[in-house]
Each structure stands twice: as structure tokens, then as C-alpha cells.
Amino acid sequence: MMPANTLENGAVDGYVGRNVELDVAADFSANALVAAAARCREAVHIFRSEPTGRIGVSFGDRVDALANDYSHVASLPGVYPEWLGSSEFLETHGVRFPYTSGAMAHGIASPRLVLAMARSELLAFYGSAGVAPSDVEANILAIQSELANTGASWGSDLIHTPHDPTIEDTLVDLYLRHQVRRVSASAFMRLTPAVVRYACTGLSLAPDGTIRRANHLFAKLSRAETARLFMAPAPAEIVSALVQRGLLSEREATLAAHVPLAGDITVEADSGGHTDNRPLTALLPALFELRAELQATHRFARAIRIGAAGGIGTPGGVAAAFGLGAAYVMTGSTNQASVEAGTSELAKEMLAAAELTDVAMAPSPDMFEMGVKVQVLKRGTMFAGRASLLRELYRAHASLEDIPAETVARIEREIFQRPLADVWAETRGFFAGRDAREVERAERDPKHKMALVFRWYIGLASHWAIQGVPGRKTDFQIWCGPAMGAFNRWAKGSFLADLPNRSVVQIALNLLEGAAVITRAQQFRSIGLPVPDAAFAYAPKPLAC
């Protein structure tokens, strides 16, 4: 070993050791491990200079050329973003990366977003929740047409609709008729015939005796009791009823008893929209334990894959999820600000300005009466406070007429921006054409009428955001979790700070690349090396697949 200024010097400070005869170098500079982490795809060899104790790295195959001059500490293989998760996930779903984009409702996860991801061998789910069935059908046909003969994978959403189960039935009819092979089931609190029918339709035996799925169900959830339902075989009573109705065959019913209802479970931690705000580091291991328990009971031929979602908006978050054992990750909030997201530029600008704490819980539009809440953006909008006031009024009063006159005047002026009588007339007309039973019930039950009137505001608030209605900006309901603020902080000063550069694929590739770099840095740390903090800091850059 010789001083750096004697030989070729590629170090920032310190020196480069070189076997001159074989022209093999080891970098012993202060930033050697930082540079080696960035070159995560390459095999790396770690050496120690015994006289000084300094750590050096070398790339290439000639470990022996330096081993005579330095102590060989370790050799590590390359780390690829493709390898961070489950190889079975990649094989089953025909994708390159263990990464998915969630089904943001009302078409925010747009056909354009789904297509961009699919063309880059990434899995995305179309956001069908809240979209008219005829539009859902048109959009899935458009996606299929664009991806015809490519073999690219994609999916769509199936949100639980306890207030109107026919919505689930209609969507499943569409998905089965048009052979939508991947569906993300979300917000389910119990199993319904529709979700069971989708998962069990097309079950068959392969030549080797294994059970093949025609349809792949992803269950997005945040509670162990719900996970248990999806990790077990479909309930016999629901399967039997579907057979009696001619919606499943006897063969499908028999095979359904030997596979979990869902092959993929997406553990949803502190996410935007429906969430229990639970920390991923506590929730994910609990679901792993439940999987082991059910596997021991049912002895499935293939283990259930468990992915991670919620609060994942930085490379560190992605790396942490994979470090915990996630088979794949799913992102959501960050993708709402992508170029391809089906929401307004105004909403995207608000999301791009969000900080980590700029979120709040507010009543859910689809489960208002039940008191269910969703996580939304707080910065730049007053929706969370206004919607919470309406929920409190609903809880405290038996009817609209029971609310004090001064309070009615206030909410008409500040929230509805019109008389409640006009709101009811519009709401009545809407339900008269969609579900007359709601109108009949409201005319019998004043409290239900109040719920429908309040849901007018809470439901329209998300549409105002999607459409970018300027006069309603302070009422925008934008589903958002803390991952958005974390992403913005990470992207600050980089090309991803600018909205026009935030393509959903660039977001995905940079999160995955950064996670691979951080994983490599953690490898160094796990063998006792003194890794500089800079090795864990990956800056976004334009990437190609």
C-alpha cells in the first residue's frame, strides 16, 4: 500500500491501495462505503488495512490479488431493487418489481396511471370505488385494449359497500365477465358473497396436483380479525350459497376449502383514506404471526404473501418494510401527486406542499352513520373540521329540525353555501334515480334524512378536489397520509420536487433504487463496519427501467 499521491488517486481524502502487478485497487477513503452503497448492484469486497485499521472496498473478481496485502473482511453480492421482496410475488403476478400502486378511489388511480405502471412491469390497481359501473367497464376495456398481447399485469379495486351490497355484485360481474385477473379488496369488515365469488371462480387443478387460481385477490386491511377471514379458506356457508345460486361450481367449491381466500394480504398501516393509523412496525409482525398460525392449521401448499402499505413515502420506508419481511410494498398518497393521477392540478399542488403532520381524520363519506373515519389532507383545506362538525351534529340531534337555528344558519353559510332545504331537494332527486329506498327511508326516519343531507357535503368534497373547483378549495377532501409529507421532504431540491417530473414510474423506481442502496448500507453495518450516515441518504435522480 502506498500514499494516494504516489499512485493514481481516486479518493476524496485518504488513499487508494493497489496491487500494481495485477492493477487491482481498493478504495480506503473516508467515503468508500458511501460510494460502495451507491453501487449497490455490484458485488463488493471489504478489506481492512491492519496497520491503520481503515476499511477499504474493491469491486471485481480478483479478491485474491488484494488478500495478500489486506485482511479480507467480507464479500457481498449485489443488491437489486427487483430482489428486495418475494420472488414468488414476481413470478405469480408477472412483474419485475415487488411494488404496487394502490387503488385510489374515484379514478384517481386512473387508467393512465395503471397503463404507465404496467408498461414498466409494475403492478397498479385502477381506482373503481365511487365510479359508475358503466364507466368502470369502459375504463377496464380501455386498459385491456392498450395492453392487449403484452402480458402486462394490472388490477382493479373492490371496495366494501355495506350500505349497498349490489355495488360489489355489479363490479364482480364486470370483473369476471371481462377477466380482470387481479382485484384489491379494501375496507372490508366482513366477507361478502361478492368477494368470495371473485376469489373462488376459476379454481382448478394443475397437472401436478396443485390448485391454480384464475383470479388473484389482494386483501388490503389493518386488523388481525379481518386478516383472519381472508387468510382462511372461504366460509363454507357462503360458498354453498353461491353454488346453490349457480355462481360457483361444485368443483370450485371443493377446491376453495384448500386455499386461503386471498393469496396476497396488503397490511395497511398509517395510510390515507380508510386507516386505523397503526404503526407498520407493530402491525406487520402481528400479521406474520397470524399467517404462521393459520398455515399450521390449514397446511396450504403455498404460503400467503404479505405486503406492506401505509406511511411508505421514502426509500427508507420501503427498505424498512422489506427489512421486516414484506413480500411487496404498496404506495398510495405519493401517487396522487403524480402526472398520471386522475385528480386536479390544484389538488396536486396542495399535496406537493404537504408536510409530515399536515393530515387529519375526518368522517368517511361512505360509512358516515357508522362513525368510520378517513385520513385526509389538512393543509390548505377546512374539510376535516367541517365534516367533523356535521358528524357531531348528527350524533347529538334526532333530526335537522332539532338543530338550533343559529347553528343551521352557520352551516348553511359556511359549509353548504345554500339552504338545507335545497340540499335535501338535490339529494332526494339523486337517490330517487339511483335507489328510491333511501328516499322512502328518509321520509320515515328524520335522522336518516339528516345523514343523507350531511353526506351530500362529505361526498361532494372529494369530487370538488378531483375537479379542482376553485370556489370550493377550502372544502377539498383529499385522502392523504403522512407518507406524502415524508416524500415531499425527501424530494425537496431534486428533480422530483417539480410536479411535471413526478411520473408514477419515476416515483416507484426512485423509491426502489433508494431502498436497495439503503439495504446495501445496512448490510455493511450488519457486519460491524462503521458506515457513515451519508450512505443511507439516497437523492432522487431520473431513472430508466
N, C-alpha and C positions, 0 to 999 in steps of 0.2 A: 504494500500500500504506500502511496506517495501523496504529498500535498497536492491539492487541486490545481494550484497554479503551475505545477510541474508538468502535469498531463492535461489532457482535454478536460475542461471544467464545465459541467452542466448543472452545477449546484448553485442554489441561491446563496447559501453560506455553507461552510464545511468543505467536504472534499468527496471526490469520486475515487473508489478503489478499482483497480483494473488489473486483470491478468493480461499483460501486454502480449504474450505469445499467442494467446487464443482470442484476444480482442473482446473480452467479456468484462463488462463493467458492473459495479454495484454502487448505487447512489446512497451515500451516508449523510446527505444534507439534512437540515432541520425539517424540511418539507417533504422528505422522501416518502413517508407514509401517506401524506395528504395526496401526493401525486399518484401513488400506487392505488389508493382508494378510487380515485377518478378513473383509473384504467381498470375498472372492475372486471371487464370481460377477459382479461389476460391472466394466465397463470403467473403467480408471483413467488419468488423465493426470498426468504428473510434470512439475513446474516447478522452476526454480532462481531464487532471488532473487539477482541479480548483486551488489547492494551487500553482502549478508551471506553469500552462498554457501549459504544454507539451502535445504533441499529441501521442496517442498510438493506436495500431491496434491489433485486435484479429480475429481469424478465428474460424469457428464452429457455432453451433446453439444457444449456451447459452448466448445470449446478455444480458438477464435479470440478469445473475449471476454477471456481472460487472457493470450494470447500477446503482446499489446502491452505488458503490464506486467512479464512474467517470461520467462525463457528456457524454451522448451518442450523438455524433455529426451526424453520418450518418451510414447507412448500404448500401453497394453497391454489386450488383450481379456480378458474374464472367464475364470476357470478353474473348470470344473465337475468334480465327482468322476466324473461319467459319462465325461468326456473324458480321463481320466488314462491309460487303456490303449488297447487296439486297438479301433477302431470295427468292424473285421471280426469280432472276437470277439463283440461285442454283437449284430451282425446274424446271425451264424451260429447263435448259441445262444439268440436271442430274449430277451435280458436287458437290463436298464437299466444295470447297473454291471459293470465289469471285475473282479469279485471273486467268489471261490468259497469254500465251506466244505468242507474235506476229509472223507473217508470214515473217520471214527474207528471202529475195529473194535468188534465185539460189540454193535452197535447203539447205541453212544454217540452217533454221528451218527444220531439217531433219526428215525422218520417225522415226529414233531412238529417237529423242527429243520428237516427238509427242507421241510415244508409252510410253516413261518414264512418261510423264505428265499424260496421260490418265489412266495409271495403278495406279497412285496416286490420282485419282479423281480430276485432274486439267485439264483445257482446254488449248489446244495448236493448233495452225494453221500451217499446212505444208506450206513451202515457195515455191510455184509453179512458181512464177514470174521468167521469164528468163530460165525456164526449158522446154525442148522439150515436146510437148504433149504426145508423146509415153512414155516418162519417167515419166511424171506426172501420167499417167494412171497406169503404173506398180507400182509406189510408193503408190498410194491410194489403189490399190488392195492388196498390201502387208500389209498396215496398217489395212485394213478391215479384212484380214485373221488372223492377230495376235490378233485382238480384238474381233473376232467372238464370239457371245454368252456371252459377258461380260457386254454389256450395256454401255460401256465406251464411253464418248463423245470426239469428236475431230473435226477439221475443216481444210479447205484449203484456199488458197489465190485466189483472183481475182483482179489483178491489171489493172487499166485503160490503154489501149493501143491505144491512138488516132491515132498513125501512122499506125496501122494495126488492125482495129476492129475485123477482123476474128479470132484473137488470143482469144479475150474474148468469141466469139461464140463457138470456139472449146472447151475451158475449161468448159463453161456452159453445153455443150453437154455431156462432160465427167462426170461432177458432177451430172447431172440429171440421166444419164444412170446408174451410179454406186451408186446413192442415198447417195451422200455426203451431209449431213443434215445441215452443218454449213459452211458458207463461209464469209471470211473477205474481203470486198471490199475496196481497197486502191487507193489513188492518183486520184480519180475521180474528174473531174472538171464539168462534166455534166452527166446526166443519159443516159445510152445506152440501146438498146433493150435487150442485153445480161443480164445485171444486173437486169433489170425489170423482164425478163422471169424467172430467177432463183428464185427471191423472191416470185413471184406470182404463180408459178407452185405448184399444190397440195393444194391450199387453199380450205378449206371445212368447213362445219358447224358441230359443235359438237351437241350431243343430247340436250344440254342445250341452244342451240342457239348461242353460242359464235363461233367466227371464229378461226379455227385451222390452224396453219402453218405446212406444211410438211418440209419446208426449212427455216432455220433461217439465216437472213442476218445481219452481223455486218458491219457497215459503219465506216471506220477509216478516220477522216477528221480533219481539223483545221480551217475551215472558216464557219461563220454563213450562208453565201449564199449557200454553198454546203450542210450544215446540213439541211437547209430548204427543199431541194429536197428530202432527204432521210427520213425526219420526216413527210412528207406529203404522201397521197396516191399516187400510181403510176400514172404518167400522162396519161390521157385518150387517147391521140393520140398514144402514144407508145403501150398501152395495146390493143387498137383497131387494130393497125397494126399487132401485134402478133396474135390476134385472126384470122385475115384475112389470115395469113400465116399458120394457123393451129398449132401454137406453144403454144397457151393458149385456154382454153375452154371458152364458154360464161359464165359459172358458175364461173370460176376462175376470169374472168374479172369483173363480178358483185361484188364479194366479195372483190376484190382488191381496190375498191373505199371506203372501210370502215376500212381499216387498214393502218398504216404507212408502207412505203416501207421496212424500216429496223426496226426491233424490238429492236436492240441494236446499240447505237451510241458510238464509241470509240473516245473521244476527244484527239487528238494528239497535244501535246504541243511541247516542245523543244526536239525533238527526233532525232535519227539517220536516215539517208536516207532522204526521202521526208519530209520536215518540213517547217513551217513558223516561227519557233523559238519563238513562242508566249508563254508567261508565263501561266502555268496552273491555277494559282490563278485568273487571269483575264479572261481566255478563258472559263473555266468550268462554272462559274456562268452565263456568257452570253448565253451559250447553254441551261442552265436550264431555263432561261427566255424565250428563243425561244420555248422550249418544252411547257412551260405553255401557250404561245400564240397559238401555233398550237393545243394543246389539247382543249383549249377553242373554237377554230374554228371547229374542226372535231369531238370532243367528242368520242375519241377512247375508246373502252371498257377496254383496258389495256394501261397504260402509257408506253411511251418509256423509256427503261433503258439507262442511260448514264454512260459510264465508262471513266476512265482517263488513259492516256498514255503519254509518253514523259518526260524525266527527272526524272523518278522514279527508283532509284537505291539503296535506303536505307530504313530502317524501318520508319524513319521519313517522307520520301517522300510518302510511302504507307499510313501511318497514316494521313498525311495531305490531301491526295486525298479522303480518306474515310470521313475525317472530313468536307470536302467541300460538301459531299453528293454523291460521286461517287458510282454507283451500283457495280462496279468491277474495277480492275486495270489491265493494260496490260504492261508487260515489254518486252524489245527487246534487247537493246545494251548489257546489262549484260549477256544475254543468249548466245551471240556469243562466249563468252569465256568459255562456259560450256563444259563438257566432251562430250556431245551428239551433239554439234553443228557441222554442216557439213562444216567446214572450216579447214584450215591447222593449225598445231601446231604453226607454225611461226606466223600466224596472231593472234592466241590466246595469244601468248607470248607478242606481241605488244599491244594487248588490255589490258592485265593484268598489263602493265606498264603505262597505260594512267593516266594522272592527269585530274582534272576537266576542265581545259582550253585547253586540247590537242585535240581540234576539230576545223574544218574549213568548210566553204561552198565551194562547187565545182559544176561545170556543171553536170547535170544529163545525163547519157548515153542514156536514152530512150526519153528524151524531150530536147535534146541539142539545136535544132534550135529555140525552144521557149524560151530559156534562163532560164529554170527551173533549180533550184539547189538542191543538196542534201548535208546533213551534214555528214562529213567523219572524220576519224582519221587523225590528223596532225602529231603526234609524230612518228618519225621513217620513214616517207614517204614524198615524194615531190609531190604526186599526185595532191593535191589541187592547188598548184601553177602552175604546168604544164598544167593541164586541163583548168585552168582559162586563161592561155596564149592562148591556142588554141581557146577558146571561143572568146577572144578579137580579134584574127586574123580573125576569121570567121565574126565577126561583122564589122570589118574595111575593109575587102577586098572582091572583087567580085568573085575571083577565086584563085586557088593555084598559077597560073602563075602571079597573081597580087602581091603576097607577095615578098618582097625584097629577093634577092638571098642569102644574108648573114643570113637572118632570117630562110629561108628554110634549109640552111646548119646546122644551130644551132639546129632546132627542129628535123632534121633527125638524128643528132648525139646524142643529149641529151634526146630526148623523144621517137622517133620511133625506133631508133637504126637500121635504114635501110632507103633506098631511098623511097621517097613518091611514086615513080612510082611502086615500089614493093608492097607497102601498098595498092595502088589502084588495082593492079592486084589481090591481095588476096581478097580484099573487093568485087571486081567485081565478082569473082568466087563464093564467098559466096552468094551474092544476086541473081546471075544467077540461082542457085539451089533452092533458097527459095522464092524470089519474083522478077521476071525479070523486073517488072515495075519500081523498084528502079534504076536498071541499065539504062533502057531507059530514065528515067527522068534525071539521072546524065549526060548522054551523050548529052542531050539537054540543061541542066542547069548547068554551071560550079560551081555555088555556092552550089548547092545540092551535086555535086561530092566532093567538099571540106568538106561539112558536114559529108558525109559518111566516108571520109578518117580520119577525126578527131575523129569520133565516133569509129573507129577501136581501137584507143588507149584507149579512155574512157571506152568503153565496155569491152575490154580485161583486163583492170586493175583490175576489180573485180575478174575475173577468175584467174589471177595470184595470188591474195591473197588467194583465196579458195584453189588453188592447191599448194600454198606455193613455187612458183618458186623463188629460191634464187637470181638469177641474176636480178630479177625484184622487189626486196623488196622495193626499193625507189619509185616504181610506184604503190605499192599496193593501191587499192581503198577499204577501209574498212568502211562500213557505221557505224557511231558511234555518239552518243550524249553525253552530259555531265554526264548522269547517269552512264556511265562506270567509269569515274574518281571518281565519288562520291562513287560508290560501292567499288572500289579498296581501297580508303581511309578508308572506314568503315571496310573492311575485313582485313586490314593490321594487322599482328600479330596473326590472328586467323587461324583456320584450312582452311577457305575459301581463304586464301592468296595463297595457293598452287593449281595450276591448276588441278591436278588429283582429288582434292576433290570438285571441282566446278561442281557437277551434277546439272542439271536444276531443279531437285526436291529439293535438299538441298538449292539452291538459293531461290526458292519460299517459302519453309517452314520457312526459317530464316527471310526473309523479312516480312512474315505474322506474325510470332511469335513476332518479334520485334515491329511490328505495334500494336499488341494487348497490349504489355507491355507499350508502349508509350501512347496508348489510356487510359489505366488504370491510368497512371501517370497524364495525363491531366484531368481525372475525379477528382482526388484528388485536383488538382489545381483549378478546376472549382467550388469546394465548399469552396474555401478560405483557403486551407491548405498550409503551407509553404513547398513546395515539393523541395527536393534537386535536383540539375542538374543531379546527377548520376541516378536518376530514369528514365531519358529519354535516357540513354545510354545503348543500348542492344548489347551485344557482340555475334557474331555468334557461334553456337555450333552444333554438329551433332544431327539431329533430325529424328524421325521416325513418319510416318503418324499415 
